[in-house]
Amino acid sequence: MTSIAAVQSAIQALYGTDEGQRQAANIWLTDFANSDQAWESLQLLHGDLAPEVQFFSVNLLLSKVKHAWRKLQPDARRQVQIFARSKLDEVVSSSNANKLIKQRLCLLLATMAASDGADAGAELIQHAMRFAQPQSRTGHANLEVTLDLLLSLAEEAAALDSRRQISFVSKAMQPQAVRVFDTLGRVLQGSSSASGQAAPAISALKCTQAWLGHSLTGLKGHSACSPGSLQSHQAVLFSSILACVMAEDSSCINTTAEVFEVMLESEEGEANEAADQKAMSAIIQALLGCKHSLQGTEAALARALLVAKVAAAMADRSPEAVAHDLPEAVQLAELLLTCLSLGERQVAEFAIDYLDSLSTVPLAERQPQLQQPLYSSLLQVLAPHIQYPHDFTDWDECVDDDDEGFTRFREQSLQEVLEISFGVLKGNYLAYFGQQLQGAATWQAAEAALFAIRCVSSSILEMASSDASPDQPQANAQQQTVRAFLSSLFEQLCTGQGSFSQTGLLQQPWVLASAARLIGDYAMWFSRLGGPEAPLEGALRLLLQAMLLSQARLAAAKAFRVLCVRCAARLSSPAVLSGLVGLAHTALNSQQIAAQGDAQGLEDRQHVIEGLARVTAQLPAKEAAQAGQHLIAPFLQQAQACLDSESGAAQQAAALAAQLRLIACAIKSMEFGSPVTSHAGGHPVLSMLEAAQPVLTRVAAAPALQANATVVSALCEVYQGSLTCIRDSAEPLLSTFVTPCVTLFQTHQHPACLDILATCIELFGPQPTASNMLTHALYVSCSASEPVFSGNQLTANQDLVTALFHLADQCILIAPALALACGALPSLFQWAVQGLQIREAEPLRKVIAFLSHWTAPTSGLISDADKQALRVSLHNCMAQQGQGLVQAFALALVQSCPRHLLRPLANPLQSLIKDPALTDGVKALMSQVLCSQQYADLSGGVLDTESCQLFCRLATQTPSLSPNRLSALVQDFGTLARGEETSDVLLAYEL
């Protein structure tokens, strides 16, 4: 029997300074906490002992209750509860009681009561209410303990599962709701809300919030939570909550806001609608009383946030009420605009929620001031929220905001409310932000105006592109206004004319970035709506200029690509394109861009090159070939320079890989050409590939580069892009792609090489002229991969496993003769058995696909003879390694297979079961593996042998389950093995 003194000594050692004693005490106390004697730890709750000893004893028992309370017999639990209550009484009566210990004791009692059910909860509420009465000895009530007990009990009830929570709330809390709310009202009425003195009021508000959150009923049949019910039946509590709006303590105000939110989220009955509107009017009146107390102090800002939260909650509860029913609806909106003008983002987020809910009410049904006048005023107060901080230079130096939060708020929340505003104001919206742009005194104001015009681009373009109708003069006038505005705007931005361009603000990096995004989002204007007068080439020059600034580079590159793609027809003149390519290369080779050699810098350049290639692809074949060569010529020159360089091998390799990726980007973007481009005179990519071949050959042959995965991957991107574009035209050049990839994979096992071979098999596998070359390629690929599988290094070589089985799967689907000829199938079968144990999704997906297609060769691309040959090879492999495959399936099912691949995993299993030559053997192996206790144990105790046997019987029954049913069975058994289902899930399959 451990003595209380020993526990006390251990606790004191734990809080001591000797590290050795602390570690030993921690181990000893952990063992004690797991023993039955820990239930007596409250004996350490004595006023003569150190506070840390008392606090530890309560926490120890609290942890014990949370994890082992139900293991005690009811009588024992009752004794612990009685003892804990007596200790609370002792602590409360003590003159020097520790507040934190009192709170933990209240939580302990609430946890016990919530776990024991409604009767225990009702009893604890009665006990809590006794503390609210004046004590005979002191004449004072211990309201603090009452509030702590009631709050803890409500919070513990919220943590119960739904069934137990409903029972607990209805039987324990609901009968006491009136009495509790009466008490809370008196506490709030008599509490101070002054700064530093608001603790009792905050506690009462928190308790009110927690109890309201349980949607109690019981106030004469009405919802105890609804505003109308509280005002009618708990007038003291309701009025006291309203009074807290003017509290001087910010924490008190914040808690009041949370109470209002819970109150307004409650369900409202039809009979209570009038009462609720009356209560909401009273709430708005209280909010209006703080109109002149919304700035200058921390409490004032909290009050502004409260106004926004309450307005949003009201609008969510009843949009019609805040739109036209409530007499104070306009005053509430005006107050919200005042709060918005403070520039606080959190306030703006709730104000936007209010506006979103308001927008669900048709404009014509709102009070007049909540129609166009509201949104005209709204644009003015939104300005501080749209703009970058006034002293902003870059995000690294900004202390008032962060890039992610600012961007998310503007691109999501603000964009939504601006779209609503444009829908209401239409031309007036554009006029306002057009004036803001022209009169901008700071770059922040100019950028904000561009942002506001950009974020409603879809609505503006829809209006500008709609068909004119003679019987809709107003719509036609609005369309003309929009078109005139866009013409003027882009004329100024892209030609340098107009007052805004002359201010020099367009040269500011963040303004230029915003202009680039604007141009990209309005690409449809340049391609179609703006007509030939739209300054397309000026826009492209502006975007290339923006590429020189790091802040605008990515936005400009993306916009350049979009503009080229959308306007390819206008740009597909050899002379225009040649000049544009020259300008682009000048920009891309500039010192500013060349200095950015990271992945982001490469992505920026790829956007530009893709755009130019997409334009090139629109030219006739001969001109497209010349333009394509001109496009990649600088990259070939720089790649050649990297190959010739003898210094900085690693740096040169990275630079070489970047040039190869740019060439690959240009080539694969040529795939989108017109039919004329693709067939007349040969595909232009053939000429580009011919020009690049000397560089590609040198790269593939250089020993130092062959080992560089980055360079080889980039080289394979060029090959892949070429094959994708020219497809059948690549047959004469097949050795150009296959030979270097075979050599590179044989020497260094680069997975990217296998992807090229898979594409070659997809395109040319059935061709007799390619048979020998591709058979050799497959043989070398499997031979070079053997060390990975024999050394069981699959996890460290996931990309290789993925690429190899993708290659093998292509063979099975398109050209099985290759796999049969090179004798690779037995090895692939053995490796697939290993691959089924991989936990990563992509390689496992490829393994499953390979086995699925092999076990059921139904592809229409292969002959019946090849299908029969595949079956024979499968039967031979099953005879040698069938048990290993079934065991691998079984292990994947309960351990390694990701949940979303459980259904595909059933496909090869079903094919094996249905194969007449294999069915008996496979069923016997499944029974042997699945029905053992050893297999059930693999799930960590989740499965039992009965469930495993039932699954086996269902999966192997005659007649067999349909494919969909078997897939569902496999998925359900897999989720059962992971503890996410019960064994009942299998019973439905017996019907």
DRENLUMVEX-43056 format. One record per residue (C-alpha): x, y, z. Coordinates in steps of 0.001 Angstrom, whole numbers, padded with zeros to 6 digits, always signed. Layout:
% residues N
XYZ
...
//
This chain:
% residues 991
+000000+000000+000000
+001502+003329-001077
+001324+005973+001605
+000000+009464+000959
+003280+010777+002341
+005164+008887-000374
+002979+010462-003043
+003514+013889-001525
+007283+013367-001507
+007264+012253-005133
+005250+015313-006201
+007608+017638-004368
+010581+015898-006004
+008928+016347-009408
+008779+020109-008823
+012313+020185-007410
+015566+021171-009045
+017469+017857-008997
+017095+016419-012499
+017757+012835-011412
+015137+013018-008667
+012667+014617-011082
+013034+011790-013603
+012697+009144-010902
+009646+010901-009449
+008039+011116-012878
+008428+007360-013424
+007118+006589-009933
+004112+008899-010274
+003259+007461-013687
+003128+003974-012162
+001064+005294-009249
-001392+007006-011621
-002059+003653-013302
-002759+001917-009987
-006081+001671-008146
-004598+003659-005235
-004647+006775-007433
-008386+007051-006680
-007397+008191-003191
-005158+011018-004385
-007641+013687-003242
-006460+013055+000310
-003578+015306-000694
-006070+018159-001086
-005355+019730+002288
-004791+023391+003066
-001563+022637+004962
+000109+021192+001860
+001853+023146-000865
-000451+024372-003691
+001504+022407-006304
+000885+019173-004378
-002839+019894-004160
-003047+020906-007818
-001209+017775-008935
-003508+015545-006905
-006637+017007-008557
-005130+016727-012032
-004053+013166-011383
-007580+012158-010403
-009066+014094-013311
-006899+012136-015733
-007857+008928-013980
-011562+009757-014317
-011246+010502-018032
-009598+007165-018772
-010797+004687-016167
-013981+006021-014524
-016282+003403-016022
-014036+000600-014773
-015029+001389-011181
-018073-000224-009662
-021069+002140-009134
-020655+002153-005352
-016985+003010-005665
-017740+005809-008110
-020334+007176-005714
-017831+007228-002875
-015264+009097-004983
-017904+011684-005971
-019008+012241-002364
-015411+012617-001263
-014663+015068-004101
-017681+017200-003182
-016634+017278+000434
-013195+018424-000625
-014760+021191-002740
-016770+022289+000281
-013558+022356+002351
-011687+024390-000260
-014560+026851-000626
-014813+027390+003103
-011079+028010+003403
-010056+031637+003677
-006974+031163+001504
-008452+028826-001112
-006529+028627-004391
-008727+029734-007309
-007089+027382-009804
-007560+024386-007534
-011235+025284-007105
-011683+025406-010874
-010010+022015-011348
-012182+020485-008631
-015279+021817-010376
-014083+020315-013651
-013405+017001-011888
-016929+016852-010483
-018453+017847-013833
-016473+015149-015648
-017683+012517-013187
-021301+013667-013479
-021301+013827-017279
-019856+010336-017462
-022407+008932-014989
-025420+010373-016776
-028444+012598-016238
-029155+011751-012589
-025617+012575-011529
-025748+015747-013628
-029009+016899-012038
-027583+016273-008596
-024462+018300-009354
-026552+021204-010664
-028491+021210-007393
-025192+021213-005512
-023915+024098-007654
-027031+026170-007034
-026571+025841-003259
-023344+027811-003568
-025357+030624-005141
-027289+031114-001893
-025874+033308+000906
-023923+031124+003328
-025081+031114+006951
-021557+031533+008251
-020434+034440+006056
-023680+035795+004649
-022061+035772+001141
-022732+033517-001819
-019919+031612-003565
-021072+032571-007036
-017655+031853-008487
-018004+028151-007623
-021553+028048-008969
-020415+029487-012284
-017400+027181-012508
-019533+024103-011861
-022264+025103-014310
-019758+026026-017013
-017725+022832-016596
-020863+020699-016655
-022105+022320-019882
-018701+021893-021526
-018453+018247-020490
-021962+017627-021793
-020909+019077-025148
-018098+016504-025308
-020489+013536-024991
-021553+011550-028030
-024829+012715-029556
-027059+010053-027996
-025744+010545-024459
-025657+014322-024898
-029344+014482-025856
-030311+012423-022840
-028093+014407-020470
-029283+017802-021672
-032983+016916-021700
-033022+015154-018338
-030380+016997-016314
-029965+020498-017727
-033306+021373-019252
-035379+021033-016024
-032979+023462-014313
-032670+025936-017219
-035034+028574-015809
-033356+028535-012408
-029868+028662-013931
-030731+031569-016247
-032334+033438-013361
-029103+033081-011409
-026961+034134-014359
-029135+037190-014890
-028698+038264-011261
-024941+037725-011429
-024610+039806-014592
-026898+042526-013261
-024810+042928-010143
-021361+042602-011776
-019042+045334-012899
-017869+045390-016510
-015119+047918-015848
-011662+047092-017083
-009847+044869-014578
-013021+044192-012558
-015048+042195-015069
-014045+038644-014058
-017464+037724-012524
-019295+039165-015523
-017035+037262-017945
-017587+034021-016020
-021356+034537-016103
-021269+035299-019815
-019195+032206-020553
-021617+030116-018547
-024559+031691-020387
-022939+030935-023715
-022274+027311-022781
-025842+026713-021599
-027406+028496-024563
-025284+026337-026831
-027265+023246-025857
-030502+024511-027496
-032455+024042-024294
-036218+024170-024190
-038278+024705-021103
-039175+028378-020964
-042948+027894-021314
-042429+025660-024320
-040240+028109-026255
-036597+027751-027183
-034560+028934-024245
-031877+030133-026636
-033807+032301-029060
-033608+036090-028655
-037378+036420-028345
-037683+033789-025651
-034843+035237-023611
-036268+038743-023795
-039758+037553-022875
-038950+035085-020123
-035492+036089-018918
-035686+039846-019106
-032998+040443-016480
-030516+038169-018234
-031349+039584-021663
-031040+043229-020598
-027830+042490-018692
-026291+040957-021819
-027266+044067-023801
-025651+046269-021170
-022356+044419-021621
-022080+045905-025107
-020809+049075-023409
-018405+047248-021102
-015013+048799-020582
-013222+045449-020566
-012378+044036-024031
-012536+040411-022840
-016025+041051-021508
-017069+042522-024866
-015597+039588-026795
-017463+037101-024613
-020662+039095-025033
-020273+038815-028795
-019982+035037-028458
-023185+034957-026393
-025030+036923-029088
-023747+034566-031776
-025008+031487-029919
-028315+033195-029204
-028822+034167-032847
-027782+030749-034146
-030590+029010-032265
-033534+027581-034156
-036574+029819-034307
-040160+028603-034378
-042818+030250-036483
-044813+031279-033434
-041750+033009-032028
-040858+035046-035125
-042488+038257-033934
-040878+037963-030513
-037498+037343-032137
-037806+040439-034322
-038702+042492-031267
-035632+041152-029481
-033406+041819-032487
-034652+045405-032557
-033636+045724-028920
-030204+044288-029727
-029748+046752-032588
-030747+049629-030307
-028027+048515-027906
-025519+048392-030739
-026512+051852-031958
-025750+053168-028510
-022061+052471-029043
-021811+054327-032372
-019486+056947-030887
-017419+054427-028897
-015866+052379-031679
-012292+053600-031848
-009411+054779-029752
-009117+051941-027228
-008821+048184-027191
-012356+047920-025831
-013653+050173-028621
-012148+047935-031310
-013614+044890-029575
-016965+046685-029645
-016660+047268-033405
-015943+043575-033876
-018993+042749-031739
-021177+044923-033968
-019924+043113-037070
-020374+039661-035530
-023909+040402-034348
-024917+041951-037678
-023568+038904-039527
-025381+036524-037169
-028652+038449-037539
-028398+038458-041321
-027645+034751-041350
-030585+034040-039051
-033092+036153-040957
-031917+037971-044109
-035435+039337-044629
-035408+040920-041176
-032227+042931-041808
-033311+043743-045370
-036825+045070-044837
-038669+043810-041723
-036749+045530-038924
-037275+049292-038604
-033632+049648-037553
-032296+047711-040584
-030877+050800-042307
-029312+052074-039086
-027649+048689-038582
-026157+048817-042089
-024900+052370-041531
-023337+051333-038213
-021634+048452-039965
-020178+050818-042559
-018816+052926-039709
-017133+049828-038297
-015762+048949-041741
-014176+052384-042045
-011878+051533-039121
-009801+049327-041421
-009758+046249-039178
-009702+043058-041278
-011490+040877-038746
-014327+043397-038626
-014425+043408-042425
-014674+039608-042592
-017849+039593-040493
-019217+042613-042347
-018769+040683-045578
-020686+037762-044073
-023523+040213-043372
-023441+041478-046964
-023412+037914-048329
-026542+037043-046383
-028184+040336-047359
-027551+039563-051032
-029907+036568-050806
-032803+039021-050613
-033739+040462-054038
-032732+044090-054396
-036268+045292-055057
-037517+043756-051805
-035094+045651-049570
-035557+049027-048012
-034499+051711-050547
-031393+052732-048612
-030191+049102-048697
-030164+049063-052466
-027775+051163-054572
-027042+053755-051842
-025648+051053-049538
-023196+049755-052152
-022138+053225-053265
-021177+053990-049668
-019632+050536-049281
-017065+051103-052036
-015702+054116-050177
-015160+052323-046862
-013694+049218-048519
-010680+051162-049812
-008481+050635-046705
-009102+046896-046925
-008265+046601-050622
-005013+048540-050421
-001565+047321-049448
-000308+048792-046135
+000637+052436-046483
+004348+051852-045751
+004600+048590-047660
+007780+047717-049562
+007816+043897-049496
+006429+041121-047333
+009744+040382-045628
+009749+043873-044169
+006017+044124-043427
+005137+043765-039734
+001431+044677-039874
+000292+041953-042251
+001389+038804-044039
+001282+037772-047685
-000940+034719-047223
-003559+036430-045073
-003689+039562-047223
-003953+037650-050483
-006545+035202-049195
-008715+038022-047841
-008559+040034-051059
-008902+037172-053530
-011715+035412-051664
-013666+037549-049220
-013277+040953-050849
-013707+039617-054356
-017067+038167-053415
-018420+041421-052003
-017021+043435-054911
-018771+041132-057366
-022022+041724-055482
-021383+045470-055610
-020776+045387-059358
-023975+043423-059846
-025866+046249-058145
-023991+049303-059395
-022768+048128-062821
-021455+051168-064718
-021279+053257-061547
-018885+050670-060102
-016510+051077-063055
-016871+054849-062963
-015910+054930-059278
-012794+052800-059620
-011881+054482-062890
-011841+057795-061023
-009843+056203-058221
-007261+055062-060756
-007005+058424-062504
-006819+060370-059268
-004557+058001-057362
-002056+059884-055222
-000241+056715-054073
+000703+053478-055737
-001429+051625-053159
-004541+053467-054342
-003746+052785-058000
-003114+049093-057352
-006349+048791-055373
-008340+050264-058266
-006776+047812-060712
-007539+044958-058332
-011174+046023-057996
-011571+046109-061779
-009818+042765-062211
-011724+040784-059598
-015048+041374-061371
-013651+040511-064814
-015948+037539-065414
-019057+039651-064796
-017759+042546-066881
-016803+040328-069814
-020163+038596-069690
-021898+041948-069853
-019620+043166-072647
-020120+040028-074753
-023885+039585-074406
-025961+040017-077550
-027617+043406-077906
-031401+043417-077880
-033507+046324-079226
-036138+045853-076553
-033579+046228-073715
-032221+049769-074082
-030935+049927-070509
-028900+046726-070905
-027552+047955-074241
-026502+051251-072685
-024745+049424-069864
-022937+047241-072376
-021725+050284-074308
-020553+051871-071063
-018545+048771-070163
-016980+048484-073607
-016022+052148-073649
-014506+051828-070205
-012385+048807-071159
-011203+050455-074381
-010094+053545-072480
-008514+051525-069670
-006352+049310-071882
-005460+052154-074169
-003930+053918-071183
-002241+050834-069719
-000807+049432-072937
+000074+052465-075037
+001391+054874-072415
-001276+057454-073217
-003632+059041-070728
-003256+060769-067400
-002694+057619-065352
+000215+056371-067465
+001880+059754-067175
+001911+059645-063373
+004626+056966-063421
+002698+054794-060981
+002535+052016-063559
+006280+051511-063147
+005865+050627-059469
+006425+046814-059144
+003220+045956-057310
+001095+048144-059583
+002724+046532-062605
+002015+043080-061167
-001627+044014-060685
-001809+045375-064238
-000356+042112-065537
-002999+040071-063745
-005645+042434-065059
-004505+041907-068645
-004453+038141-068187
-007970+038062-066792
-009238+040236-069652
-007576+038166-072400
-010980+037610-073981
-011255+041361-074508
-008037+041391-076533
-008910+038260-078498
-012475+039033-079494
-014438+041779-077796
-011987+044617-078235
-011687+044091-081966
-008547+044842-083984
-008157+048155-082136
-007402+046383-078842
-003717+047145-078109
-002574+043501-078075
+001064+044033-078957
+001290+046880-076458
-000108+044578-073774
+002481+041910-074601
+005295+044474-074471
+004030+045685-071093
+004026+042115-069803
+007582+041509-070999
+008584+044742-069289
+006936+043488-066089
+009017+040296-066350
+012062+042370-065409
+010682+042974-061893
+010670+040097-059446
+007383+041183-057821
+005552+041122-061167
+007423+038346-062980
+005163+035361-062348
+001945+037328-062894
+003316+038787-066119
+004533+035413-067400
+001153+033771-066783
-000691+036661-068407
+001667+036527-071401
+000889+032831-071901
-002877+033354-071600
-002815+036279-073991
-000801+034349-076577
-003128+031346-076339
-006312+033399-076599
-004994+035710-079317
-002919+033229-081328
-004923+033914-084482
-004111+037645-084322
-000435+036983-083702
+000108+034164-086215
+001972+036261-088752
+005662+035370-089254
+006702+039016-089065
+004682+039770-085914
+005771+036558-084237
+009428+037046-085128
+009453+040474-083515
+007642+039159-080462
+010063+036252-080065
+012981+038671-080290
+011525+040881-077584
+010788+037867-075410
+014323+036495-075665
+015726+039901-074855
+013604+039978-071710
+014319+036358-070767
+018064+036844-071209
+018084+040033-069173
+020292+040177-066135
+017284+040402-063805
+015765+037146-065032
+019020+035296-065621
+019928+035941-061984
+016856+034001-060903
+018062+030489-061647
+015743+028633-059300
+012672+026576-060148
+010423+029646-059930
+012542+031483-062489
+012294+028498-064824
+008529+028364-064424
+008259+032040-065358
+010207+031480-068572
+008233+028349-069415
+004997+030334-069339
+006415+032756-071915
+007829+030017-074129
+004579+028045-074042
+002655+031120-075143
+005028+031773-078054
+004996+028101-079076
+001207+028030-079092
+001250+030987-081504
+003945+029283-083597
+001795+026183-083892
-000874+028224-085690
+001413+029030-088642
+001548+026977-091831
+003981+024054-091595
+006977+025656-093303
+006744+028943-091412
+006020+027094-088162
+009165+024991-088558
+011302+028090-089116
+009664+029957-086238
+010073+026943-083955
+013781+026756-084707
+014071+030481-084095
+012237+030067-080771
+014593+027413-079360
+017835+028691-080946
+018937+030764-077891
+018354+027813-075584
+020413+025534-077823
+023223+028093-077848
+023195+028362-074063
+023038+024568-073706
+026020+024274-076054
+027875+026811-073918
+027152+024747-070798
+028484+021635-072509
+031635+023458-073579
+032245+024950-070134
+034816+023289-067890
+034069+025189-064678
+031409+024757-062028
+030177+021320-063106
+027174+021266-060774
+026130+024812-061651
+026554+024159-065373
+024523+020955-065106
+021668+022854-063472
+021847+025557-066152
+021926+022887-068875
+018868+021159-067425
+017003+024483-067402
+017764+025064-071105
+016633+021532-071971
+013373+022063-070097
+012737+025273-071998
+013307+023401-075273
+010947+020666-074059
+008330+023280-073158
+008508+024782-076651
+008268+021394-078356
+005391+019943-076365
+003397+023189-076710
+003503+022673-080488
+001067+019796-080033
-001814+022265-080140
-001307+023219-083767
-003908+023236-086527
-004392+020218-088848
-002505+022097-091570
+000448+022557-089241
+000465+018937-088234
+000438+017346-091683
+001471+019671-094495
+005189+019182-095074
+005723+017255-091853
+005288+018364-088307
+007324+021478-087376
+008685+019643-084325
+010705+017431-086700
+012692+020485-087756
+013057+021654-084163
+014225+018194-083133
+016713+018108-085992
+018153+021430-084845
+018385+020203-081253
+019819+016750-082055
+023532+017632-081792
+023015+019031-078289
+020805+016129-077230
+023339+013603-078514
+026179+015254-076611
+024116+015315-073408
+023200+011625-073669
+026795+010627-074397
+028582+012663-071715
+029571+010312-068831
+029467+013093-066241
+025939+014045-067289
+024629+010485-067574
+024734+010193-063780
+022956+013502-063235
+019274+012733-062599
+018204+016358-063155
+019838+016580-066574
+018576+013157-067682
+015062+014019-066538
+015202+017236-068584
+016515+015329-071606
+013629+012890-071294
+011196+015818-071187
+012459+016800-074641
+012005+013246-075896
+008545+012947-074335
+007368+016247-075759
+008633+015282-079208
+006941+011874-079162
+003675+013385-077942
+003647+015865-080805
+004856+013890-083797
+003541+010451-082718
+003446+008197-085834
+005918+010462-087617
+008527+009456-085038
+008896+005872-086308
+011912+006614-088540
+013537+008329-085541
+012681+005603-083041
+016286+004671-082360
+016952+008354-081610
+014722+008027-078566
+015159+004386-077565
+018916+003895-077786
+019999+006725-075412
+017249+005858-072934
+018271+002192-072851
+021897+003154-072311
+021086+005691-069608
+018827+003298-067723
+021247+000412-067996
+024036+002459-066468
+022188+004658-063954
+018561+003458-063641
+016893+006826-064249
+013093+006233-064022
+012400+008976-066586
+013979+006787-069261
+011370+004079-068678
+008588+006614-069276
+010036+007293-072748
+010197+003564-073500
+006579+003176-072350
+005514+005917-074763
+007457+004244-077582
+005695+000946-076861
+002348+002751-076798
+003041+004258-080237
+005025+001539-081981
+004764-001640-079907
+002647-003557-082447
+004882-002510-085387
+007050-005421-086637
+009830-003004-087605
+010151-001859-083976
+009814-005272-082369
+013476-006174-081953
+014493-002772-080652
+011658-002559-078108
+012079-006180-076987
+015727-005452-076249
+014750-002253-074450
+012313-004131-072231
+014873-006839-071489
+017519-004297-070494
+015016-002380-068381
+014074-005462-066372
+017680-006651-066039
+018854-003256-064809
+015975-003080-062305
+016710-006481-060763
+019059-005187-057999
+016318-002928-056645
+013989-005889-056127
+016557-008467-055073
+017871-006020-052495
+014317-005188-051339
+014901-001474-051968
+011438-000700-053296
+010595+002014-050770
+013767+003932-051612
+013090+003588-055360
+009387+004324-055650
+009764+006296-058880
+011560+003383-060507
+008903+000890-059370
+006189+003188-060713
+007910+003650-064078
+008828-000039-064513
+005308-001320-063895
+003845+001415-066088
+006172+000169-068846
+005186-003443-068174
+001495-002535-068155
+001830-000829-071548
+003370-004028-072882
+000480-006140-071561
-002111-003782-073005
-000549-003059-076397
+002335-005413-077250
+002472-008494-074982
+004655-010224-077563
+007524-008007-076403
+007239-009193-072791
+006803-012806-073880
+009762-012627-076245
+012216-011214-073731
+011148-013596-070956
+010479-010785-068481
+007096-011911-067188
+008267-014370-064474
+010495-011681-062975
+007748-009071-063228
+005358-011469-061489
+007812-011959-058615
+008417-008214-058351
+004697-007509-058398
+004358-009752-055337
+006882-007513-053608
+005264-004361-054990
+001912-005182-053396
+003485-004448-050013
+004344-000843-050917
+002331+001669-048902
+002728+004583-051310
-000223+005022-053631
+001302+005673-057063
+003674+002682-057342
+001037+000403-055838
-001540+001684-058339
+000768+000739-061214
+001430-002725-059752
-002309-003362-059361
-003011-002143-062914
-000299-004444-064311
-001709-007480-062497
-005298-006563-063407
-004526-006410-067121
-002384-009535-067062
-004910-011649-065170
-007721-010469-067473
-006180-009638-070880
-009226-008145-072562
-007606-005312-074516
-008956-004996-078043
-005479-003988-079259
-003955-007472-078936
-004677-010733-080722
-006376-013814-079307
-003100-015678-079647
-001345-013098-077476
-004132-013315-074912
-003778-017077-074743
-000022-016773-074420
-000489-014349-071511
-002807-016837-069780
-000295-019637-070176
+002486-017489-068737
+000216-016484-065838
-000620-020129-065081
+003083-021005-065055
+003873-018125-062693
+000988-019060-060386
+002235-022634-060243
+005593-021378-059028
+004669-018327-056933
+000900-018380-056499
+001042-018725-052734
+003264-015670-052502
+000829-013631-054597
-002198-014625-052503
-000283-013846-049307
+000709-010455-050740
-002919-009684-051589
-003990-010660-048078
-001318-008555-046407
-002074-005532-048593
-005722-005863-047710
-005186-005465-043950
-001948-003481-043778
-000327-001654-046663
-002976-000814-049250
-004285+002785-049038
-008037+002939-048544
-008798+004405-051968
-007036+001490-053699
-008907-001297-051911
-011521-001603-054650
-008969-001777-057512
-007101-004397-055473
-010115-006684-055911
-009796-006756-059725
-006836-009145-060142
-008092-011250-057244
-011461-011680-058943
-009831-012592-062265
-007749-015292-060584
-010803-016744-058830
-012787-016857-062084
-010001-018443-064161
-011113-022102-064592
-007545-023339-064505
-006739-021484-061298
-009965-021217-059325
-009570-024308-057107
-005970-023572-056256
-006588-019889-055574
-009566-020646-053307
-007524-023208-051386
-004669-020734-050941
-007076-018023-049804
-008611-020345-047238
-005166-021332-045999
-003994-017739-045629
-007142-015872-044575
-008625-018328-042096
-005617-018552-039802
-005285-016898-036420
-001934-015536-037561
-003670-013525-040307
-006272-012129-037930
-003468-011004-035612
-001939-008866-038391
-004660-006282-037793
-003462-005615-034260
-006440-007288-032636
-009109-005580-034754
-010022-008699-036741
-011160-012042-035361
-010919-015378-037131
-014712-015538-037600
-014683-012329-039665
-011728-013554-041735
-013421-016877-042411
-016654-015141-043389
-014805-012851-045800
-012992-015816-047354
-016225-017753-047777
-017996-014781-049350
-015111-013997-051713
-014773-017589-052937
-018426-018668-052956
-020157-020285-055927
-021808-018639-057748
-019356-015825-057251
-020282-012275-056355
-020652-009762-059160
-017566-007620-059851
-019079-004606-058104
-020166-006649-055090
-016763-008283-054731
-015003-004923-054996
-017302-003543-052309
-016679-006618-050146
-012915-006190-050409
-013214-002500-049542
-015470-003183-046548
-013188-005904-045236
-010202-003586-045599
-011937-000838-043622
-012991-003440-041030
-009337-004479-040667
-008438-000827-040046
-010976-000502-037228
-013305+001788-039191
-016206-000672-039397
-017673-003474-037302
-018018-007087-038393
-021688-006374-039123
-020575-004765-042377
-020001-008246-043843
-023450-009568-042997
-025158-007760-045868
-023203-009879-048371
-024842-013056-047088
-028283-011869-048225
//
